[in-house]
Amino acid sequence: MRLSATLRHMRPPSALAGRLALQSLMFALGEGAFMTGSAVFFTQIVGLSAAQVGLGLTCAGIASFLAALPMGKLVDRFGPKRMWAVGATGQAAMFALWPFIGDFPGFVAMAVGMEVIGALGHAAHGAYTIDVLPPEERVRSRAYMYSALNLGFTLGSLAGGIALAFHSNTVLHAMPWFTALVFLVNAAGVAKLPRASHDNRTPAERRMRIPGPGPMRNPGWLLTTFFAGVFWTNQVLLNVVIPLWLVEKTDAPRVLLAFLFATNTVMCIFLPMAAARGVDGLPTALRAIRISSAFFVISCLITLATHDTIGWITIALVWLGHITVTGAELYLNAADWTFEAELMDPRQRGAYQGTANLSGTLGKVWAPAVYTYLAMNWGAAGWLVIAGIILVATVAIHPSTRMARRFLEQHVPAEVLADARASKAVSVPAGQTSPPA
């Protein structure tokens, strides 16, 4: 009985969710394989210094930030499935070119190009999944896709680790081609997916400006996604602050880090659907935010206590702190997917995705420096300040979501919102568009 229940739990909510999960797994497999060996590839194959790699990736991050909104608008104009396929194909082509890059200017150009194309794919993927999935299964399907994504990254990391184990520059040189092949297969799979409603717009409709104010004029959406970015600083806690704290402020063995990250991976493969259960609207999404924040704060309190513990008690508490911060990640995902479905103008989901990337980045880009300084220099008081930041964001996101919803109700026709919730086709009729841009 238990085995059959487990197998039922592992089945996708629908056939379409299963196909989308496969795309998530393929993307993560290719990305994970390359990222595992990327530091060695950039230094040993391209011949860059660590400082050059850091500078180039910073330039790429800035380019991604600036490209987010324009790429989102392209998704709205030409359709999410089409732009998702273009993005996946473009990334495959860029990975295929990596072995031919041999200097710093070429590295910067490639890194910037990949991030811009990635911004297009990210906006298109988000808009497509919301557009094509029925409202009643959006959150469960996204949770299933998130499990597949984490499984894909795990398999990709294993593939990258095997490549590194050969200690061969020839094998390292071929790693981008493996990723390019996986991305090309992924792009072919995307092309075979069913069309979303916004892919059915006519050429005349694509030439016309989409009606209604854009997301940059929606203060509730900007604030909500900013606070979501603040909540996503749980990843800074997970990947940066807790590991540094373990090494410098506790007596726990460093090998424990491997078990901590393995725990996070396993939880993110098997538990997303459990965390998403019952999250089906704004009230339940806000409840998930409160649960996520509670886990975040508990993790801070547990971790700060490990400064004064010894031996197995330290090990157990650090591990428990990692489990609770992973719980924060799981419940935040469920809330985030609901905000995307409920608080976007259905006619401008690409632009809303791009704007969310902008404001969400502003909500979290400061965290590595601030959290590290607070925890490592202020000790217990610093951990309490970190927890306080999350509590403030938790209180503030409640009125911001209400503001975002009121904005939609004021500026989006009621029938468009109703159609979106009923998962009907939401094209933009020629008679309702404004003059061409």
N, C-alpha and C positions, 0 to 999 in steps of 0.2 A: 504493500500500500504506500509506504513512504517513497519507494522508488518511482512508482507511477505518479505520485504527486509531484515529485521533483522533476520528472520528465515533462509533466504538464506545465510546470512553472517555466521551463526552459523553452517552451514553444513560443514563437512570435504571436502577438495579438492578431495578426492577419498575414495573408500571403504577401501583401505589399510591404508590411513592416519587416518581414523576413528578407525581402529583396533589398530594402533600404539598409538593413543591418549588415547585409553582405557587402554593400558599398562602403559602409563605415569600416568594416573589417579590412577590406582591401586597401583603403586609403591609409589606415593606421599601420598595416603591414609594411607598405612601401616607405612611409614616413619614418616609422620606428627603426627600420633596418638602416636607413641612411643616417638618422640622427645619432644612433649608437656609435657609429664610427666617424661622425662628421669632424670631431676635433682632430683626430688623427689624419683624416683625409685633407683637411684644410692646411695642416702644418707640414705633413710629410709629402703629400702629392702636389698641392698647389704651391707649397713653400712659403706660407705666411707665418709671421710671428703671432703670438697670442694677442698682442696689442692690436695688430691689424685685423685679426678675426673679430675682436670685440668692437672695434670702430666700424667695420663693415656691417656687422649685424645691427649695430645701433642705427646706422643710416637706413638699413632695410626696415627696421621697426618704425622709424619716422615716416618712411614712404608708405608703409601699410596703413599707418594712422591717417595720413593725408588722403589716401586713395579710398578709404572705406566708404564714404558717402557717394562719391562719383561712381564707384563700382556698383553700389546698391541701386543707384538710379538706372544704370545700364540693365540691371536685372529686371526692374519694373518695365523698362521700355521694350526689351526683346524677349522676355519670358524667363522664368527661373530654370526650367529644365535645359533649355538651350544654352544659357550662360553657365550652368553647372558643368555641362559637357565641354564647353569651350575652356573653362577654367581647368578641368582635369586634363584635357589634352595639352593645354599650354604648359601646365606643370610637368607633364611627361616629357615634353620637348625640352624644357629647361634642364631637367635632370639629365637628359641625354647629352647635353652640351657641357655639363660640369667637368668631365675629364679633359676637355680642351682648354680650360681656363688655367693660366700659368702665372698670373701676376695680380697685384692688389687692385688696380683699376678694373680689371676684368671680373674679379671677385665681387667688388662693390656693385658693378652693373648687374651681374647675375643675381646677387642677393636681393637687390632692389626689385628687379624684374619678377623674381619668384614671389616676393611678398605682395606685390601689386596684383599679380595673377591669383595668388592665394586669397586676397581680399575679395576678388570677384567670385571665386569658388565658394568662399565662406558665406557671403551674402546670398548667393544663389541657392546653396544647399539649405540654408535656414528658411528662405522664402518658399522653396519647393515643398519641403516637408510639412510646413504649416498649411500650404495651399492644397496639397493632395490628400492628406490624411483626414478622415472623418473626425469631427471634434471630440466624439466620445472616446476615441482611442489615441488621440495625439500624445498625451503624456505617457501612457503605457508604451506606445510605440517608440517614442524618443528614449525612454528608459532602456528598452530592449536594444536600441541602436547604440546607446552609451555602453552597455555591457559588451557588445560586439567591438566597439571602438577600443576599449581597454584590452580585450582579448587580442585584437590586432596589434596593438602596441607591444604587448608581451611577446607575441610571435615574431614581430619585427625586431625586437631587441635581441631575441635568441638568434635570429638570422644574422644580425650585425655582429653579435658576439662570436659566432662561428667564423665569420669572415675575418675578424680581428685575430682569432686564435691561429690562423695560418701564418701570421707575421710576414705577410707577402704584400709588397706594394702593387703587384699585378692584380691580386685579389681586391685590394682597396680601390684600385683604379676602376675596377668593374662594378663596384657597389652602386654608383649612381645609375648605371644601366639596368641593374636589377630593379631599382625603384622606378625608373622610367617605364620598364615593361609592366610592372604592377599597376602604375597609374594609367597606362594606355589601356590595359584590360578593364580597369575601373571606368575609364571614360566610355568604352564600348558598352559596358553595363548600364551606365547612366543613360546613354542614348536609347536603350531599349526599354526604359521605364515608361509608364503611361504619362501622357501630357497632363500638366496641371492646368487649372482653369485659365491662368494668365498666359499660358503658352498658346492659347487659342485666339488671341487678339489678331485682328486683321492688320495688314501693312498700313492702312489708313489710320487705324487706331493707334498704332505705334508711333506715328509721326505727330500725334497730338499730345499736348501736355495733360498729364493725369490731373483730374480735378481735386480741389481741396488743398489746404495748407500742408506744407511738408513737415516732417518730424522735427526739424530744427525750430519750428514755431510751437511745438508741443512741450511746454515746460514740465508737465507731469511725466512724460516719457523720458525726457532728459534726466530728471531727478531720479526716477525709478531705476534707470539703467546705471546711473552714477552710483547709487546705493548698492545695486547688484554687484558693481565692480568692487565696492568696499567689502562686501561679503566674500567675494572671490579671493580676497587676500588670505583666505584659509589655505590656499596653495602656497603662499609665502611661508606661512607657519609650517606647513607640511614638508616642503622641500628645502627651506633655507634655515628658518629660525630654530626649529626643534633639533635638526641635525647639528647646528652650531652649538646650541645649548648643551646637547648630549656630550659633545667632544670637549668643550671648554669648561662647563660648569657642573658636570656630574662625574661620578666614578664609574659610569656604565661603560662596558667594553664597546669599542668602535664597530665591531662586527655586528652589533645589534642593529645598526643602520640598515643592513641588508634585510633583516627580518621585518623591520618597520615598513620598508617600501614594498616588500612582498605582501605584507598584511593589507596595505592600501590597495594593491593591485587586485588581490583576491576579492576583497570587499566590493571593489568597483566593477568587477565582472559579475558577481553573483547577487548583489543586493540592490541595484538601481530600481528594479521593478517593485520590490518590496517597499522601498522608500516612497515611490511614486503612487502607491496604492491609495485611492481615495482623494487624490489631488485632482480636482476637476473644475475649478473655477477660482475666481479671485479670493473669496474667503478662505478656501482650503489652501490656496497658494500662500497666503499670508500666514496661515497656521504653520505651514511647512517652513517658512522663513523664521518664525519664532522657535521652532524646534531646532533648525540649523544653528541659529544664534546661541541657543542654550548649549548645544554641543560644543560650539566654538569657545564659549566662556568657560565651560567645564574643563576643556582642554588646557586653557590658560592657567586655571587654578591648579590642576593636577601637575602640570609641567613646572610651575614655579616652586611647588613643594619638593621637587626632586633635588633642589640645590642642597638640601640638608639631610637627605636620606643616603643610605649606603647599601651596597650589595644588591641582593635580589629584590629588595623593596624598590630601589631605584629602577631596576630593569622593568619590573612589573608596572610601575607608575608611568614610565616613559612610553611603554607599549600601550597602556590604557589611554594616555594622552593622544597617541597617534590614532587609535581607534576612534576616539571621540571627534577628532578633527576630520577624519574621513566621514563620519556620520554627518558632520556639518556640510561636507561636499555633496553627499548623496541627496539630502533634503533640499539643499539650495538648487541643485539641478532640476528637481521636480517643480519647484516654484518658478524658476527661470523659464522653463518651457511653457508654463501656463501664462506668464506675463507676455511672452511673445505672441501667443495665440489670442489673448484677450485684449491687449492694449495697443495693437498695431492697426493702422488704417489698412483694411484688406486690399485696397487698391495700390498701396505703396509699401508692400512688405519688404522689398529690396532696400529702399531708402531707409526704412525703419531699422533694418538689420545693420546697415552701414552706420547709422547714427548711434545705435546701441554700442557698436564697436568703439566709436569715438568717446562717448561719455563713460562707458565701462572702463576703458583704458585710463581715463583721468581718475576714476575711482580707485584704481589699484596700482598705478605706476609708481607711486611714492612709497609703497609699503615695504619693499625690500630694505631700503635704507632706514626708514623710520622704525620699523618693527625690530630690525637687528640692533639698532642703537638703543632702543628702549629696553629690550630684553637683556642685552649683554652689558649695558652700563648702569641701568637703573634697577636691575634685579626684579624682586617681587613687585615693587611699585611700577616698573615698566610693564610687567605682564598685566597688572590691573588696568593700566592706561590702555593697553591693546584691547582688553575685554571691554573697557568703557567705550572705545570707538565703535565697536560692533553693536553695543547696546543703543547708542545714539542713532546709528543707521537703522536699527530695527524699529525704533519708535518712528523715525522720519519717513520710512518707506510706506507706511500706512496711508498718510494723507497724500503722498505723491502718486500712489496708484489710483486713488479716488480722483485726483486732479487729471490724470491721464485719461481715465474713463470718461469723465465729464467732457474733456476736449473732443473725444471721438463722437460722443452723443450730440455735441453742438455743431460739428463740422462734417460729419459723415452721415449720409442719408440712412434713415432707420432700416430701410429695406436692404441696403448693402451690408450693414452689420448683421441683420437677421439671416441673410443668405450665407454669410461667412460662417455663422454658428451652425447653420444647417448643412454646411459643406456643399453648397451648390456652386455652380460656375459663377465667378464674379469677374466678368470682363467689363470693359469700359465702353459702353455704347457711344457711337460717334456723336449722337445728339447731346450727350451729357459732358463732353469734353470742352475744355477752354480752347482758345485759338492756338495754332501751332507755336512751339517755342521758337 
